[in-house]
């Protein structure tokens, strides 16, 4: 049972508002170590300086899409164990393929949705 306060989460979204909403939802459930990136490339840069327990990414972003980012993470020798969650419109749920995406979170999401996604993959949070 992981402690929410011990999790390190990276949120990747090109919209500042969505990054802020994700951070707030995570903080509401007790996750205090939340890093933010506006692009897939920026996410990889941050990942080269800090290890994360989960990456939560938007799908549609300029440059690397959320799926492109997931592909790079899953093929990386160190990052490949990090779960990748795709947070996007429910209309794109079918793009969250099991080989790349560990969990899907439909936008707009709530703190309860975020908790459910984390617990579905990591187990009950304390």
N, C-alpha and C positions, 0 to 999 in steps of 0.2 A: 504494500500500500504506500505509494509515494506521497510525500508531503507536498501540498500545492506550493508552499513557500520555498521549497527547495528546487522547484523546476526552473529551468532556463529556457525561455521560449523566444523564438525569432518570428516576428510578424512582417510579412512582405506584401506590400500593396502600393500601387502607384497613387492612390488617393489618400491624401493626408487625413481626411475625415475618417476613412475606414481604418487606417492604422490606429487612430485615436480611440475609435469605438472598440476595436479588438483589445487594445491595451486596457481600457476601462473594464471590459467584460472579464478579462483575465485577472485583473487586480481585485475585482469584486468576488472572485472565487478563491482568492488567496495567493495567486501567482504574482510575485513582486519583481522578479527578474525578467523583464520583457524588453527585448531589443527590437528596433524598428529599421526596416530598409524600404526604400521607395522603388527599387528595381531588383530584378533577379541578379544582375551583375553586382549590385550593392550588397545583396544578401550573401553572395559567395565571398565577397571581400570581408564582410563581418565574420563569416564562418571560419575564415583563415586566421582570425585572431581570438576566437572564443568558441568553445564547444557548447552545443545546445541539446536539450532533451527532445524538443519538438520544433519543427518549422511549419508555420501556418502561412500559406501563400494564396494570393488572389490568382485567378486563372489568366485573365486578359490584362496584360501589361505590355508597354512598349519594350522592345529588346527581347530579353528572355521572357517567355510566357511562364505561367505557373507550372505547366507540364514540362517545359524545357528545363526549368530550374529543378524540378523533381527528377528528371532524367539525369542531370548532372550530379545531383546529390546521390542518387542510387547507384551510379557508376563510379563514384569516388571511393578510393580504398579506405579512407577514414570516415567520411560522412555517411557511407551507405547504411549504417545502422540507425541513423536518425529518422524517426517517423516524419513523414511529410503529410500535412493536412491541406486539402484544397478548400478554400473558403470563397465561394462564388454563388451566383444565382442557381437556383434549383434546376433551371432549364439546361444547365451544363453538367448535371450530375453524371450523365453517361460518359463524360470524358475523364472521370475520376477512376481510371482503370487500376485494378488491384496490383499490377506490376510496378506502378509508379506512385500511387497515392494510397496512403494507409488509412485515411479517414476523410470523409466529406462533411463540410459544415455549410449549410445553406445560408446565404445572405438574404435579408438582414438577419443577423444572429443575435441572440441574447446571451447573458452570462450563463443561463441554464443550458443553452445549446452548446456553449463552449465547454462547460463542465462535462456534459454528456459525451461529447466527442473525445475529450481527454480520458475520461474514465473508460470508455469503450475500448480504447487502445492500451492505456497504461494501468488500468485497474482503479479501484476506488481511491479517491483523493482524501487525505486527512487534513 
